[in-house]
Amino acid sequence: MSSTASAIHVSNLRKTYRVPEREPGLKAALRSLLRRKHREIKAVDGISFDVQPGEVVGFLGPNGAGKTTTLKMLSGLLYPTDGEVRVLGHVPSRREKAFLRQITLVMGNRNQLVWDLPALDSFELNRAVYNIPHASFVRARDDFIDLLELKDLVRKPVRNLSLGERMKMEFAGALLHRPQVLFLDEPTIGLDVTMQRRLRNFVAEYNRRTGATVLLTSHYMADVEALCKRVLVIHHGQLLYDGALSGLVERFSAFKTIGVTLEDGSADLSAFGEVMQRDGGRVTLRVPKADTSRVTAQLLSRLPVDDLTVEDPPIEDVIERVFAQEKPQ
């Protein structure tokens, strides 16, 4: 599909930092005054992808892979070293008002609300910044208060809120202007499982109601599995994979997981595959994908099996495998 139809278009995007370096010690410090050495760090190294309107796409990678740097370039906070970036037809680094009114960036480890004021006051400030018509503002504010169950919290100073409550406020404040592109950088980091689920449901509902495009980074694979059909995997600044989440398992996982429930839970099953876990009479095996049918048949014919399941490995294991290998040719 052409880039003109894409909500987000990225072509050969690069970001290189030139950082000074020197050896420790006084002599090295004095030498650096006369002749400073530098080295280049490639934070993002020639990635290309398109995201279509309404897509919710996971952007995965280990710490230092280039995810946050990419999101900052897409939102206009950083200027690319090279390559082309367009979001809703705009060049983000120009920071045009028409562009800023249509995007938002939510970072789980950054506080955007005024710390000592109730969230309602910060919401009013955002209304003024984005010049939101009063009727539209009240409608969006009350809608988010209801969806996120904020009624008893919006009058408390932000500093008195728990992390989960504050993140719900951050979402509400960041979406008051009804952006059409959401850049979400670890939005559920540090939250308990219940709060993670609530925020995931909120993002899914916002996407359903508005048709907004979402690019999500998260180390919690539950976020990605719940929200994203498509994922981008980045490592060392390069794109390793762009495709369906289910296809990631097919492409990078050479194993299947077999769960076996036996009458005798103490039976030794190491001859059938790698024993990953024992829980009472339930044993979890990891076997090569090509051997799955043979091993399953042997288990059923040789042992008193009460129950047997064959599954793909947990997505976390697949992602770890992706990170451990080089970029495919």
Secondary structure, 3 states (H helix, E strand, C coil): CCHHHCCEEEEEEEEEEEEEECCCCHHHHHHHHHCCEEEEEEEEEEEEEEECCCCEEEEECCCCCCHHHHHHHHCCCCCCCEEEEEECCECHHHCCHHHHCCEEEEECCCCCCCCCCEHHHHHHHHHHHHCCCHHHHHHHHHHHHHHCCCCCCCCCEHHHCCHHHHHHHHHHHHCCCCCCEEEEECCCCCCCHHHHHHHHHHHHHHHHHHCCEEEEECCCHHHHHHHCCEEEEEECCEEEEEEEHHHHHHHHCCEEEEEEEECCCCCCCCCCCEEEEEECCEEEEEEEHHHHHHHHHHHHHHCCEEEEEEECCCHHHHHHHHHCCCCCC
